[in-house]
């Protein structure tokens, strides 16, 4: 269980996690994001993993997306945002965690993956995802990304429509994050 906190220094050392915000363009050219929820109840979230000494930030986010959501793709090099949350530990204490969220352009979705029996995954429009998330820090990141989006309908050479903003495939990008959701 994670909650946003305003004063992380009060809780001691801060651990680091790296999360992947999976996104894709659907067949109508609209942006969708994937959220996960435990099968036994719980809130919607994005895949995240602690940073290990052997993996980079991007590798940690990519690995979390594969293991928790069964997706593959390309992680954006620039983070979309950061927030601090409290994680409830098995002993009952809480630990502060700094979560860095990276965009992940999804190329493939697996039918079977390491945590497939533990989670439900769902594609949804960014605005729906923003109101589905209970975790305050992640919700704020979604809200800032969604509020900066102003998609304009355009067509690719194939004739398929795509959401474009300032010449970049977008739909979920604030002015600071424009271009981080562009296809590779």
C-alpha positions in Angstrom: 0.0 0.0 0.0 1.4 3.4 -1.0 0.3 6.8 0.0 1.7 10.2 -0.9 3.4 12.1 1.9 4.5 15.7 2.0 7.5 15.4 4.4 9.6 12.4 3.4 12.5 13.5 5.5 10.5 12.8 8.7 10.5 9.1 7.8 14.2 8.5 7.5 16.0 7.0 4.5 14.1 7.1 1.2 14.2 4.0 -1.0 14.0 4.5 -4.8 11.6 2.8 -7.2 11.2 3.2 -11.0 7.8 2.9 -12.5 6.7 2.4 -16.1 3.6 4.2 -17.4 2.6 1.9 -20.4 1.0 3.7 -23.3 -0.1 2.9 -26.9 -2.1 4.4 -29.7 -5.3 2.4 -30.3 -6.7 1.6 -33.7 -8.7 4.8 -33.7 -5.5 6.8 -33.2 -6.3 7.7 -29.5 -3.9 7.3 -26.7 -4.4 4.6 -24.1 -2.5 3.8 -20.9 -2.4 0.6 -19.0 -3.1 0.3 -15.3 -2.8 -2.8 -13.0 -4.9 -3.8 -10.0 -4.4 -6.8 -7.7 -6.9 -9.6 -8.4 -7.9 -9.7 -4.7 -8.9 -6.0 -4.6 -6.8 -2.9 -4.3 -6.2 0.2 -6.3 -5.1 0.8 -9.8 -1.4 1.5 -10.3 1.5 1.3 -12.8 4.2 -1.3 -12.7 7.1 -0.3 -10.4 10.3 -2.0 -9.1 13.0 -1.0 -6.6 16.3 0.1 -8.1 19.0 -2.6 -7.8 22.7 -2.1 -7.9 22.9 -4.1 -11.2 20.2 -2.3 -13.2 19.8 1.3 -14.4 16.7 3.3 -13.8 15.3 2.5 -17.2 16.1 -1.2 -16.9 14.3 -1.3 -13.6 11.2 0.3 -15.1 11.4 -2.0 -18.1 11.7 -5.1 -15.9 8.8 -4.1 -13.8 6.6 -3.7 -16.9 7.6 -7.2 -18.1 7.2 -9.0 -14.8 4.1 -7.2 -13.4 2.2 -6.4 -16.6 3.5 -8.7 -19.2 4.3 -6.0 -21.7 7.4 -5.1 -23.7 8.4 -1.9 -25.3 10.7 1.1 -25.1 11.1 3.1 -21.9 11.5 6.9 -22.4 14.9 8.2 -21.3 13.4 11.3 -19.5 11.1 10.7 -16.5 7.5 12.0 -16.6 7.6 12.8 -12.9 8.5 11.8 -9.4 6.6 11.5 -6.2 7.2 10.3 -2.6 5.0 7.6 -1.1 4.8 5.5 2.0 5.0 1.7 1.7 3.6 -0.5 4.4 6.1 -3.1 5.3 5.3 -6.6 6.6 6.4 -5.7 10.1 3.8 -2.9 10.2 6.1 0.0 9.9 6.1 2.4 6.9 9.0 3.3 4.7 9.3 6.4 2.4 9.8 5.5 -1.3 10.7 8.0 -4.1 9.0 6.8 -7.3 10.3 8.0 -10.6 7.8 7.4 -13.4 8.9 6.8 -17.0 6.8 6.5 -20.1 6.8 3.1 -21.8 5.8 2.8 -25.5 4.3 -0.7 -25.6 5.2 -2.8 -28.5 3.9 -6.2 -27.3 1.5 -7.6 -24.8 2.1 -11.2 -23.5 -0.7 -13.7 -22.8 1.3 -15.3 -20.0 3.8 -13.5 -17.8 5.4 -13.9 -14.3 2.6 -12.1 -12.4 -0.4 -13.0 -14.6 -2.3 -14.7 -11.9 -1.9 -11.9 -9.4 -3.0 -8.8 -11.4 -5.6 -7.5 -13.7 -4.4 -5.2 -16.4 -6.6 -2.7 -18.3 -6.1 -0.3 -21.1 -8.0 3.0 -20.7 -8.0 6.6 -21.8 -5.6 8.8 -19.8 -8.5 10.9 -18.4 -10.2 7.8 -17.0 -6.9 6.5 -15.6 -6.3 9.8 -13.8 -9.5 9.5 -11.8 -9.1 5.7 -11.3 -5.8 6.0 -9.4 -6.1 6.4 -5.6 -2.4 7.1 -4.9 -2.1 10.9 -4.6 1.3 11.4 -6.0 0.7 9.2 -9.1 -2.7 10.9 -9.5 -1.1 14.3 -9.6 1.4 13.2 -12.3 -1.5 11.9 -14.4 -3.5 15.1 -13.8 -0.6 17.3 -14.9 0.0 15.2 -18.0 -3.7 15.1 -19.0 -4.3 18.8 -18.4 -1.5 19.7 -20.7 -2.8 17.6 -23.6 -4.6 19.2 -26.5 -4.7 16.6 -29.2 -5.4 17.6 -32.8 -6.6 15.0 -35.3 -4.2 14.2 -38.1 -3.6 11.3 -40.4 -0.5 9.2 -40.9 0.6 8.3 -44.5 -1.4 5.1 -44.0 -4.6 7.2 -43.6 -5.0 6.2 -39.9 -5.7 9.1 -37.6 -3.3 10.0 -34.8 -3.3 12.5 -31.9 -0.7 15.2 -32.6 0.4 18.2 -30.6 3.1 20.6 -31.9 4.1 18.1 -34.5 4.7 15.3 -32.0 2.5 12.3 -31.3 0.9 13.2 -28.0 -2.4 13.1 -26.2 -0.9 12.7 -22.7 1.9 15.3 -22.6 2.2 18.5 -20.6 4.3 21.2 -22.1 7.2 19.9 -20.0 6.7 16.3 -21.2 5.8 16.9 -24.8 7.6 14.4 -27.0 8.1 11.8 -24.3 5.1 9.9 -25.8 6.4 10.0 -29.4 6.7 6.7 -31.1 10.3 5.4 -31.4 
